[in-house]
Amino acid sequence: MIGKVMVIGGTGLVGNALLRTWTAWGTPVTAATYHCHASGGFLQLDMQDAAKVKALLETHRPQVVAVPAANPFVDYCELHPAETRRVNVDGTLNVARACRDIGARMIFYS
């Protein structure tokens, strides 16, 4: 049994597949997030905001945090490297640090 799970980026293709699978297995999903496009039951989160990431993880105390969230559009990323770094690198580091602080395991998708 995995324990309590949080999916950061739950409205994306991979994140939504994880949610459906874990729910079917009976794994308790404590929270799932979206960034820009609101979806019922999902919590808004900008991974670039370290304080909000930390607060969310401290509130929900998941044992596992899956992070399929990122900007996956290669052409856009190549044209906007600084923005891409803030989301894909710095945002992911914010989640990793918050996971470390609460003792959660992190699953990162690249």
C-alpha positions in Angstrom: 0.0 0.0 0.0 1.4 3.4 -1.0 -0.3 5.6 1.7 -1.7 9.0 1.2 -0.9 10.5 -2.2 -0.8 14.0 -3.7 -0.7 14.6 -7.4 0.8 18.0 -8.4 -0.5 18.5 -12.0 -3.5 16.3 -11.6 -5.4 17.9 -14.5 -2.7 16.9 -17.1 -2.6 13.8 -19.1 -0.2 11.8 -16.9 -1.5 13.3 -13.6 -5.1 12.4 -14.5 -4.1 8.9 -15.4 -2.3 8.5 -12.0 -5.4 9.8 -10.2 -7.7 7.4 -12.0 -5.4 4.4 -11.4 -4.7 5.2 -7.7 -8.4 5.7 -7.1 -9.2 2.4 -8.7 -6.7 0.7 -6.5 -8.2 2.3 -3.4 -5.2 4.5 -2.7 -6.2 7.6 -0.7 -5.5 10.7 -2.8 -5.4 13.6 -0.4 -5.2 16.3 -3.0 -4.6 17.0 -6.6 -3.6 20.4 -8.1 -4.0 22.4 -11.3 -2.1 25.5 -12.3 -4.2 27.5 -14.8 -7.3 25.6 -15.7 -9.7 25.1 -12.7 -11.2 21.7 -12.4 -13.8 20.6 -9.8 -12.1 19.3 -6.6 -8.6 20.3 -7.6 -6.6 22.8 -5.7 -4.8 25.7 -7.5 -1.0 25.7 -7.1 1.8 27.5 -8.8 4.9 25.4 -8.1 7.0 28.5 -8.5 5.7 29.8 -5.2 7.8 27.9 -2.6 5.7 29.1 0.4 2.4 27.9 -1.2 4.0 24.6 -2.1 5.3 24.1 1.5 1.9 25.2 3.0 -0.1 22.8 0.8 2.1 19.8 1.7 2.2 20.7 5.4 -1.6 20.9 5.4 -2.3 17.6 3.5 0.7 15.7 4.8 0.9 13.2 1.9 3.3 10.2 2.1 3.9 10.3 -1.6 3.9 13.3 -4.0 3.7 12.6 -7.7 4.9 15.5 -9.9 3.9 15.1 -13.5 3.4 18.9 -13.7 5.7 20.8 -16.1 5.6 22.8 -19.3 6.0 20.0 -21.8 5.9 22.1 -25.0 9.4 21.8 -26.4 9.1 24.6 -29.0 7.7 27.0 -26.4 10.3 26.0 -23.9 13.2 26.6 -26.3 11.9 30.1 -27.0 11.3 30.9 -23.3 14.2 29.3 -21.4 14.0 31.5 -18.3 10.3 30.9 -17.8 10.8 27.2 -18.5 13.5 27.0 -15.9 11.2 28.7 -13.3 8.5 26.2 -13.8 10.3 22.9 -14.8 13.4 23.3 -12.6 12.7 25.8 -9.8 9.1 24.7 -9.3 10.1 21.0 -9.1 12.9 21.9 -6.6 10.3 23.7 -4.4 8.2 20.5 -4.3 11.3 18.4 -3.6 12.3 20.6 -0.7 8.8 20.6 0.8 8.7 16.8 0.4 12.0 16.6 2.3 10.7 18.8 5.0 7.6 16.6 5.7 9.3 13.3 5.0 7.3 12.5 1.9 8.6 10.5 -1.1 8.5 12.3 -4.4 7.9 10.7 -7.8 9.2 13.0 -10.6 8.3 12.6 -14.2 10.4 14.1 -16.9 
